[in-house]
Amino acid sequence: MSFLIRSVRSDDLQQLTDLAKQFNLLNLPGNRKILAEKIARSEASFAGELPKDKSEYVFVVEDTEENLVVGSSLIIAKHGNEEVPHCYFKILKRDHFSQDLGLGFIHQVLRFQTDSDGPTEIGGLLVDKTYRRRPERLGKQISLSRFVYMGLNPERFEERVLCELTPPLTEEGRSEFWEALGRRFTGLPYQEADMLSQTNKEFIEALFPEEDIYLSLLDSKARLVLGRVGEATKPAQHLLESIGFEYLDEVDPFDGGPHYGAKTSEILPIKTGKKVTVGELKEATFKSQGLIGVGSDSFRCVMSSYEIRDGIVALPARARELLQVESDQQVFVSPLGTTGEGGRRSS
Ligand SMILES: CC(C)(COP(=O)(O)OP(=O)(O)OC[C@H]1O[C@@H](n2cnc3c(N)ncnc32)[C@H](O)[C@@H]1OP(=O)(O)O)[C@@H](O)C(=O)NCCC(=O)NCCSC(=O)CCC(=O)O
C-alpha cells in the first residue's frame, strides 16, 4: 500500500464529490458544483493568484495503487474579513449573588462576537469509511500534512489557526442547538442557514440577539450538545489536542460545535519540523519517521522513514519517487514522534 497526500486537481472532482457525500461537512459539502468551485479556488490559491483572504487550499490523500482519492482536508488562509466576518459565541461566566438569601449562581452566557481580521482556519477533514483506522493512520496523515504545507509556506498564513469541530447532530442531520436558538431568530432550517452562512454573515449579525444569552434558558437537548463533538469527529479532536490546540471557550453560533485554536508557530508539526535539503547520506539508517512535504504552487507529502544530518535529509527511494524530488530540493520534515507516534515505517 502506498499513499500520497497532494494538492487537489480538477480531475479529482468526481472522486472528491463521492467522498464528500459520505459526511457532508460544512466546508466540504457533497455538492459537485460547489466542489468544482472549491477545486478551482484551491488551484488558484496554490498558484499564488489570490489574495490571502480569498485563498483556500484543498488537500487529498490518494491510494496510489488504486488511483483513488480516499481522504481530504483543507486550509482557509484567512477566515473572517470586513466583507464576511468570522462569527462565534464566546462562552462567559456571570456571577449572581443575593445578599439577603445568602445564595448565588454562576451562569454561563453566550455572547455573539465577530472578527473581521480573522485567523487561518483548517477543516474539511474526511477519510473514506473503508480507509479509516488503518495502520497507516490516514486521518492523522491528511490532518497533519496541512501543517507541513504551512511550515513550508508560513507567509501564506496567519499567526493563529482556528478549527471548528462538528458537534453531535441528529440522525437526520439536524442540530438541537440550532433548533433551540438559531431557528427561533432566523426562521431558517439548519442546513439552509449553514449553506447561506458560507458567503453571507449579514443575516446572522442582523438577526441574532446582541444581548447575552443565558444557557440555563436553553432547551436541555441544546445544552447537551453545546461545545461537544460528534462521535465520528473524536479522532479529529484528539489529533488537534495532541499537537497543541486548545478549546477556546467559543462555539459555532449555528450548531454549538467547539472552536479550537493554537498559535501557528507553536503547532507541533510546525514547531518541531524543519526545512532541509534532499541529499544522499552515507550509511543512512532511516530510523526516524515523519511527514515529508514539498512545494508551494502545488504540494506533495508522504509519511516515510528518513534520516537528517547537517541539514541534509536522506529518503528511501519510494518516498523520493512519490514526492518527485531530486537532490538539492528543499522539503519540510515533521517528525511524527512528537505526536505520540514512533518508528512505524510506511515506505
Ligand atoms: C476524523 C477522521 C478523518 C480520522 O480518520 P481515521 O479514522 O483514519 O483516523 P486515524 O488516523 O486512524 O486516527 C487518528 C487519531 O485519532 C485516534 N482516535 C481514533 N478513534 C478515536 C476516538 N473515538 N476517540 C479519540 N481518538 C480516537 C487514533 O488513535 C489516532 O491517534 P494516535 O495516532 O495518537 O493514536 C475520520 O474518522 C472521519 O472521516 N470522520 C468523519 C468526518 C469528520 O467528523 N471529520 C472531522 C470534522 S471536523 C473538521 O473537519 C475540522 C477538523 C480538522 O480539519 O482537523
The ligand as a MOL file (V3000), in Angstrom:
LIG
                    3D

  0  0  0     0  0            999 V3000
M  V30 BEGIN CTAB
M  V30 COUNTS 55 57 0 0 0
M  V30 BEGIN ATOM
M  V30 1 C -11.6730 12.2080 11.5370 0
M  V30 2 C -11.1870 11.1500 10.5450 0
M  V30 3 C -10.6870 11.8420 9.3000 0
M  V30 4 C -9.9980 10.3850 11.1870 0
M  V30 5 O -9.5420 9.4260 10.2960 0
M  V30 6 P -9.0950 7.9810 10.8120 0
M  V30 7 O -10.2710 7.3530 11.4560 0
M  V30 8 O -8.4230 7.2640 9.6810 0
M  V30 9 O -8.0260 8.4010 11.9200 0
M  V30 10 P -6.6690 7.6960 12.3430 0
M  V30 11 O -5.5820 8.3390 11.5740 0
M  V30 12 O -6.7920 6.2270 12.3150 0
M  V30 13 O -6.5930 8.1570 13.8650 0
M  V30 14 C -6.3450 9.4840 14.2070 0
M  V30 15 C -6.1010 9.5460 15.7090 0
M  V30 16 O -7.3650 9.5080 16.4090 0
M  V30 17 C -7.3280 8.4980 17.4110 0
M  V30 18 N -8.7120 8.0120 17.5710 0
M  V30 19 C -9.3710 7.1370 16.8070 0
M  V30 20 N -10.6350 6.9850 17.2400 0
M  V30 21 C -10.7760 7.7850 18.3250 0
M  V30 22 C -11.8510 8.0920 19.2140 0
M  V30 23 N -13.0340 7.5330 19.0670 0
M  V30 24 N -11.6350 8.9920 20.1880 0
M  V30 25 C -10.4160 9.6020 20.3290 0
M  V30 26 N -9.3680 9.3490 19.4990 0
M  V30 27 C -9.5400 8.4550 18.5150 0
M  V30 28 C -6.3470 7.4690 16.8680 0
M  V30 29 O -5.8340 6.6700 17.9070 0
M  V30 30 C -5.2780 8.3940 16.2650 0
M  V30 31 O -4.4710 8.9790 17.2570 0
M  V30 32 P -2.9830 8.4690 17.6090 0
M  V30 33 O -2.2380 8.4150 16.3240 0
M  V30 34 O -2.4890 9.4950 18.5780 0
M  V30 35 O -3.1790 7.0910 18.2020 0
M  V30 36 C -12.2860 10.1260 10.1950 0
M  V30 37 O -12.6550 9.4300 11.3680 0
M  V30 38 C -13.5080 10.7270 9.5520 0
M  V30 39 O -13.5340 10.8840 8.3110 0
M  V30 40 N -14.5540 11.0820 10.3370 0
M  V30 41 C -15.8220 11.6100 9.8160 0
M  V30 42 C -15.6770 13.0280 9.3570 0
M  V30 43 C -15.3770 14.0080 10.4880 0
M  V30 44 O -16.0010 14.0040 11.5390 0
M  V30 45 N -14.3810 14.8630 10.2110 0
M  V30 46 C -13.9720 15.9340 11.1490 0
M  V30 47 C -14.9670 17.0700 11.0120 0
M  V30 48 S -14.4500 18.4920 11.8690 0
M  V30 49 C -13.3440 19.1810 10.7880 0
M  V30 50 O -13.2760 18.9450 9.6280 0
M  V30 51 C -12.3140 20.0450 11.4330 0
M  V30 52 C -11.1830 19.2070 11.9390 0
M  V30 53 C -9.9210 19.3540 11.1000 0
M  V30 54 O -9.9990 19.8650 9.9670 0
M  V30 55 O -8.8170 18.9890 11.6030 0
M  V30 END ATOM
M  V30 BEGIN BOND
M  V30 1 1 1 2
M  V30 2 1 2 3
M  V30 3 1 2 4
M  V30 4 1 2 36
M  V30 5 1 4 5
M  V30 6 1 5 6
M  V30 7 2 6 7
M  V30 8 1 6 8
M  V30 9 1 6 9
M  V30 10 1 9 10
M  V30 11 2 10 11
M  V30 12 1 10 12
M  V30 13 1 10 13
M  V30 14 1 13 14
M  V30 15 1 14 15
M  V30 16 1 15 16
M  V30 17 1 15 30
M  V30 18 1 16 17
M  V30 19 1 17 18
M  V30 20 1 17 28
M  V30 21 1 18 19
M  V30 22 1 18 27
M  V30 23 2 19 20
M  V30 24 1 20 21
M  V30 25 1 21 22
M  V30 26 2 21 27
M  V30 27 1 22 23
M  V30 28 2 22 24
M  V30 29 1 24 25
M  V30 30 2 25 26
M  V30 31 1 26 27
M  V30 32 1 28 29
M  V30 33 1 28 30
M  V30 34 1 30 31
M  V30 35 1 31 32
M  V30 36 2 32 33
M  V30 37 1 32 34
M  V30 38 1 32 35
M  V30 39 1 36 37
M  V30 40 1 36 38
M  V30 41 2 38 39
M  V30 42 1 38 40
M  V30 43 1 40 41
M  V30 44 1 41 42
M  V30 45 1 42 43
M  V30 46 2 43 44
M  V30 47 1 43 45
M  V30 48 1 45 46
M  V30 49 1 46 47
M  V30 50 1 47 48
M  V30 51 1 48 49
M  V30 52 2 49 50
M  V30 53 1 49 51
M  V30 54 1 51 52
M  V30 55 1 52 53
M  V30 56 2 53 54
M  V30 57 1 53 55
M  V30 END BOND
M  V30 END CTAB
M  END
